[in-house]
Amino acid sequence: MATLAERRRQRVRDTQNWRARLKRGAIVLPVEVDGEVFDLMVRYGFLTSGQETDRREVAGALEKLLHRAMVALRRERPKKI
């Protein structure tokens, strides 16, 4: 079990991370990933079979999939001025 000092240090780190995200205009959202999204991550090579239970691997693969989707959307819709 974490000591009070450890919990306080973690809370300070969490607050610093929150403030940094706020400053750059980012937010953290909960995301549900279903079988279709897993299939896309595997199909595009961002995730291999067997990594579905590794949260860090799934988060990294989801980030790559989202990036690819954003690039495709930018290409599809010209920027309005």
Summary of the structure (lengths in Angstrom):
residues: 81
radius of gyration: 17.5
end to end distance: 55.5
largest distance: 55.5
contacts: 144
relative contact order: 0.08
helix: 64%
strand: 0%
